[in-house]
Amino acid sequence: MSTELVLSAATLLGIAALVPCLMVLTAVFGPRSGGTVKNEAYESGIGPTIGAADQKFSVKFYLLAILFLIFDIEAVFMYPWAVAVRELGWFGFAEMVTFMLLLVTGLIYILQKGVLNWR
């Protein structure tokens, strides 16, 4: 075995042993504060006493999240293209124009349907 392999295995074993030890030390020596208010569920500024657990949300929230993901993925595809635009040449440029036209067509369709109107 090479020395690098032995060294990396020893490092991984050391980390694997150190993490549980640190967790136990934190649990034993760490500060404790508790109570009914401290242990109550709290998420995104909404306490558990407001609203029912089976409260229905508008579909517009989910639709807006999906639209955000679609147009965010667009940026993920455009960054590598922008880096390699010279190597791709005119074919790469034509492919990106086609991609952008598809996205603009989708955006126009979304705007015509009134999806982003919150009334």
C-alpha positions in Angstrom: 0.0 0.0 0.0 1.1 3.5 -0.7 1.7 6.0 2.1 -0.9 8.3 0.7 -3.6 5.6 0.9 -2.6 4.8 4.5 -2.6 8.5 5.4 -6.0 9.2 3.8 -7.5 6.1 5.5 -6.1 7.2 8.9 -7.4 10.7 8.4 -10.9 9.4 7.5 -10.9 7.1 10.5 -9.8 10.0 12.7 -12.6 12.2 11.5 -15.1 9.4 11.8 -14.0 9.0 15.5 -13.8 12.7 16.2 -17.2 13.7 15.0 -19.2 11.5 17.4 -16.9 12.4 20.3 -17.5 16.1 19.7 -21.2 15.5 19.6 -21.2 13.7 22.9 -19.0 16.4 24.5 -21.4 19.0 23.2 -24.4 17.2 24.7 -22.7 16.7 28.0 -21.0 20.1 28.5 -23.2 22.3 26.4 -25.7 24.8 27.8 -29.2 23.7 28.4 -32.3 25.9 28.1 -35.7 24.5 27.7 -39.3 24.9 28.5 -42.6 24.8 26.8 -42.0 28.0 24.7 -38.5 27.0 23.8 -39.5 23.5 22.6 -42.5 24.8 20.6 -42.4 24.4 16.8 -41.7 27.6 14.9 -41.2 27.8 11.2 -40.9 30.8 8.9 -42.4 33.3 11.3 -45.6 31.4 11.8 -46.3 30.0 15.2 -48.2 26.8 15.6 -51.2 28.6 17.1 -52.0 30.4 13.8 -54.1 28.4 11.3 -55.1 24.8 11.1 -52.7 22.0 10.3 -54.6 21.1 7.1 -54.8 24.6 5.8 -54.9 24.8 2.0 -52.5 27.0 0.1 -53.3 28.7 -3.2 -52.0 26.9 -6.2 -50.4 30.2 -7.3 -47.6 29.7 -4.7 -46.6 26.4 -6.2 -47.0 27.6 -9.8 -44.7 30.6 -9.0 -42.1 28.2 -7.5 -42.2 26.0 -10.6 -41.8 29.1 -12.8 -38.9 30.3 -10.8 -37.2 26.9 -11.1 -37.7 26.9 -14.9 -36.3 30.3 -15.4 -33.5 29.7 -12.9 -32.4 26.6 -14.8 -32.1 28.8 -17.8 -29.3 30.7 -16.1 -27.6 27.4 -15.3 -27.5 26.5 -19.0 -26.4 30.0 -20.0 -23.3 30.3 -17.9 -21.4 27.4 -19.4 -22.5 28.6 -22.9 -21.2 32.1 -22.2 -17.8 30.6 -21.2 -17.5 28.4 -24.2 -19.2 30.6 -26.8 -16.1 31.1 -28.9 -15.3 27.4 -29.1 -19.0 26.6 -30.0 -19.1 29.0 -33.0 -22.2 29.8 -34.9 -23.8 26.4 -34.2 -23.6 27.0 -30.5 -25.0 30.5 -31.0 -27.9 29.2 -33.0 -28.7 26.6 -30.4 -28.7 29.2 -27.6 -31.0 31.5 -29.7 -33.4 28.6 -30.2 -33.3 27.9 -26.4 -34.0 31.5 -25.6 -36.8 31.7 -28.1 -38.4 28.7 -26.5 -38.2 30.4 -23.1 -39.5 33.7 -24.3 -42.4 31.9 -26.0 -43.1 30.2 -22.7 -42.9 33.5 -20.9 -45.3 35.2 -23.3 -47.7 32.3 -22.9 -47.5 32.7 -19.1 -48.2 36.4 -19.3 -51.1 36.0 -21.7 -52.7 33.4 -19.4 -52.4 35.9 -16.5 -50.5 33.4 -14.3 -48.5 36.2 -12.6 -51.6 38.3 -11.8 -52.3 37.9 -8.0 -55.9 39.2 -8.1 
